[in-house]
Amino acid sequence: MAARIVDRPAKTGVILQAATLVFAEQGYQAATMDAIADRAGIGKGTLYEYFRDKQDLFFAVFDDYIASMTRLARQSLESPSATAAAQLQQAIHTILAMSAEGRDLFPLVFEFWSASASPSRQERVAKLFRTAYGEFRRLIAEQIQRGQQEGEFERTADASRIGAVLVGALDGLFLQAWFDTTLDPVSMGDDFVTVLLRGLAAPAKLRKKAPSRKLAKGGASKK
């Protein structure tokens, strides 16, 4: 009898997706390997063939989540655009919109933050967050530096610091939106970035508006 061929990467993806939902819905402490196996549609024994225990699976979910967000940021901020301002406006809108669509996963992020309070997991969690935030800051800073080199942005601005403040502002905005569902983090984020870009404009550009999201896409702004 021929051995059954298993697409291990595909099955790992199914398990991670199931675990993501269970951890988001139940929290790390309440979640069980049985519940995750049921959600993935596999046996508990099969689950243990892929992950040695719940903590191992939790960190795999964490790694996958951080990697996907970093990949989205990189793709959005490295796509070619006519101007640095247009690039930043559209890229950050895309990231905000994708994050808003995954609102049900916000509790999972809180679980990640909570894990950083455990001495045994603190450094591992901190390293992942440092890497993700650092990459996002770097990508934003590169676009700001591009604008400075092309005469679009004020040359004296510190691109790295602005990138750090922007990332922190957007992160905090989504935290508020989790506790107050009346807030629209996407439109608020769009407005914030528009104002920021106007402030970054080089003196010769100050008479012109920084591109709104619609302008960045080639549409006309509303009057």
Phi and psi in degrees as a GROMACS rama.xvg file:
@    title "Ramachandran Plot"
@    xaxis  label "Phi"
@    yaxis  label "Psi"
@TYPE xy
-68.2524  144.072  ALA-2
-68.2638  142.019  ALA-3
-73.4933  129.558  ARG-4
-86.8569  125.622  ILE-5
-114.022  128.728  VAL-6
-83.0083  88.471  ASP-7
-59.9727  -46.3535  ARG-8
-58.5967  -39.5267  PRO-9
-67.2355  -41.8914  ALA-10
-67.9314  -36.8043  LYS-11
-60.2708  -40.837  THR-12
-62.1109  -40.1277  GLY-13
-63.6002  -43.0543  VAL-14
-64.4385  -44.178  ILE-15
-63.7688  -39.3333  LEU-16
-64.1944  -43.503  GLN-17
-64.651  -44.2355  ALA-18
-64.4368  -38.1583  ALA-19
-57.7812  -46.3844  THR-20
-66.7348  -42.3766  LEU-21
-67.1258  -43.9185  VAL-22
-64.07  -37.7952  PHE-23
-68.259  -38.0341  ALA-24
-79.4069  -39.4761  GLU-25
-109.461  -16.4205  GLN-26
83.7371  161.205  GLY-27
-63.5252  -46.5601  TYR-28
-63.0171  -42.7525  GLN-29
-81.4504  -24.2032  ALA-30
-65.5414  145.026  ALA-31
-126.29  156.71  THR-32
-65.1591  -31.378  MET-33
-61.9036  -45.9628  ASP-34
-64.1754  -38.5169  ALA-35
-69.2199  -41.2662  ILE-36
-62.4339  -42.8974  ALA-37
-61.2714  -44.5967  ASP-38
-64.4588  -34.5091  ARG-39
-81.1048  -12.8563  ALA-40
74.3239  33.2674  GLY-41
-131.415  168.637  ILE-42
-78.1176  155.801  GLY-43
-62.8186  -35.9308  LYS-44
-62.7429  -39.0754  GLY-45
-64.1668  -39.9653  THR-46
-58.1824  -41.6935  LEU-47
-72.7119  -14.5821  TYR-48
-72.3074  -22.5912  GLU-49
-101.152  -33.8082  TYR-50
-138.083  132.058  PHE-51
-72.1739  -28.2045  ARG-52
-162.405  -178.472  ASP-53
-65.028  -39.4865  LYS-54
-65.7132  -39.9329  GLN-55
-60.5203  -42.4344  ASP-56
-68.4676  -40.0816  LEU-57
-59.46  -44.3857  PHE-58
-70.6652  -28.9716  PHE-59
-66.5099  -39.3684  ALA-60
-63.9056  -43.8051  VAL-61
-59.6744  -48.4426  PHE-62
-57.9708  -44.8947  ASP-63
-65.9612  -41.3085  ASP-64
-64.2952  -48.3801  TYR-65
-62.3602  -41.4132  ILE-66
-63.8235  -41.0911  ALA-67
-67.3621  -40.3099  SER-68
-68.0924  -39.6912  MET-69
-65.5084  -40.287  THR-70
-63.9651  -41.6438  ARG-71
-62.8617  -44.1172  LEU-72
-62.338  -43.8071  ALA-73
-64.0038  -45.717  ARG-74
-63.1397  -40.6235  GLN-75
-70.0906  -38.7711  SER-76
-90.9935  -8.33389  LEU-77
-107.392  -1.29656  GLU-78
-71.0418  140.472  SER-79
-66.2093  141.753  PRO-80
-149.073  159.032  SER-81
-60.86  -41.6488  ALA-82
-133.449  159.977  THR-83
-65.1669  -38.6776  ALA-84
-62.8861  -45.463  ALA-85
-62.3993  -39.0954  ALA-86
-61.5836  -49.5193  GLN-87
-63.2953  -44.7145  LEU-88
-60.0421  -50.352  GLN-89
-71.1384  -39.9976  GLN-90
-64.2623  -45.2047  ALA-91
-68.5968  -34.7426  ILE-92
-61.7141  -43.5251  HIS-93
-60.3948  -44.0887  THR-94
-65.185  -42.0009  ILE-95
-62.3  -45.1395  LEU-96
-63.7877  -42.8256  ALA-97
-65.092  -38.9252  MET-98
-66.3496  -39.756  SER-99
-65.5303  -35.7496  ALA-100
-65.4183  -27.0112  GLU-101
-97.0702  30.3879  GLY-102
-54.3525  -33.7065  ARG-103
-64.0993  -16.0742  ASP-104
-93.8766  -0.382257  LEU-105
-53.1591  -43.0458  PHE-106
-57.9808  -28.1345  PRO-107
-65.8091  -38.1093  LEU-108
-63.9462  -38.9238  VAL-109
-63.3104  -35.7908  PHE-110
-64.331  -37.83  GLU-111
-64.6124  -45.3186  PHE-112
-61.8962  -41.3425  TRP-113
-61.4265  -36.7229  SER-114
-62.97  -26.3687  ALA-115
-71.3126  -12.2264  SER-116
-82.1769  -14.5812  ALA-117
-83.1394  122.637  SER-118
-53.9914  -34.7632  PRO-119
-75.4163  -18.747  SER-120
-116.8  -7.23364  ARG-121
-56.223  -51.4114  GLN-122
-66.107  -37.4979  GLU-123
-65.5098  -43.7869  ARG-124
-65.5481  -45.4543  VAL-125
-60.0072  -40.2422  ALA-126
-63.0044  -42.0811  LYS-127
-65.5514  -43.6513  LEU-128
-64.9744  -41.9865  PHE-129
-59.6778  -42.7356  ARG-130
-64.1371  -46.0166  THR-131
-66.0981  -49.6237  ALA-132
-63.2707  -39.7361  TYR-133
-62.3892  -40.8954  GLY-134
-66.2929  -42.588  GLU-135
-63.3836  -44.2038  PHE-136
-61.6887  -41.1637  ARG-137
-63.1542  -44.5677  ARG-138
-63.5275  -41.2807  LEU-139
-66.9764  -43.7453  ILE-140
-60.7926  -37.9381  ALA-141
-63.5256  -38.7608  GLU-142
-69.3539  -37.8702  GLN-143
-65.1397  -42.2953  ILE-144
-64.0359  -36.6056  GLN-145
-61.3743  -44.9363  ARG-146
-63.1454  -36.4388  GLY-147
-66.5621  -42.3201  GLN-148
-65.9354  -31.6853  GLN-149
-90.7168  4.02392  GLU-150
79.4175  12.0334  GLY-151
-84.6669  -36.9639  GLU-152
-112.69  156.022  PHE-153
-59.4043  126.948  GLU-154
-72.654  -21.6764  ARG-155
-82.3157  -9.58757  THR-156
-68.1725  141.301  ALA-157
-87.3747  103.023  ASP-158
-59.7748  -39.4964  ALA-159
-66.0395  -42.6669  SER-160
-68.2381  -40.1889  ARG-161
-63.5693  -40.4924  ILE-162
-60.1495  -41.511  GLY-163
-65.2161  -42.3852  ALA-164
-66.6812  -40.4889  VAL-165
-63.7009  -45.8923  LEU-166
-60.8115  -43.6901  VAL-167
-63.8907  -39.0868  GLY-168
-65.244  -44.5599  ALA-169
-68.0454  -37.9289  LEU-170
-62.2942  -45.9805  ASP-171
-66.5876  -32.9109  GLY-172
-62.5958  -42.9133  LEU-173
-70.5427  -30.6304  PHE-174
-63.834  -43.2151  LEU-175
-63.9095  -40.8498  GLN-176
-64.9141  -27.8915  ALA-177
-67.2693  -40.4402  TRP-178
-84.2829  -23.0519  PHE-179
-128.277  97.3022  ASP-180
-72.2592  -6.24598  THR-181
-77.611  -14.4531  THR-182
-79.5812  142.536  LEU-183
-109.699  94.7136  ASP-184
-64.2983  -24.9577  PRO-185
-71.876  -53.3227  VAL-186
-67.2908  -36.3971  SER-187
-66.4198  -40.2326  MET-188
-65.3057  -40.3543  GLY-189
-58.5714  -46.517  ASP-190
-62.1982  -42.6484  ASP-191
-62.6931  -44.4395  PHE-192
-65.9501  -38.3149  VAL-193
-59.8055  -46.4243  THR-194
-64.3634  -41.5583  VAL-195
-60.7354  -44.0276  LEU-196
-66.6686  -34.2632  LEU-197
-64.5661  -38.365  ARG-198
-69.2519  -26.9261  GLY-199
-82.0803  -15.9164  LEU-200
-56.5322  138.714  ALA-201
-66.334  154.722  ALA-202
-48.3763  -42.4106  PRO-203
-66.8706  -17.0181  ALA-204
-100.561  -4.76909  LYS-205
-61.7688  -24.8308  LEU-206
-77.0501  -11.1212  ARG-207
-104.756  145.332  LYS-208
-75.9676  143.774  LYS-209
-65.1305  145.06  ALA-210
-63.7828  129.193  PRO-211
-74.1523  175.14  SER-212
-59.6952  -39.9317  ARG-213
-66.3871  -41.1603  LYS-214
-64.3625  -36.4358  LEU-215
-63.0486  -25.3693  ALA-216
-96.4829  1.06134  LYS-217
95.5425  6.32975  GLY-218
-90.646  176.789  GLY-219
-95.1451  142.751  ALA-220
-81.666  155.036  SER-221
-82.1039  144.75  LYS-222
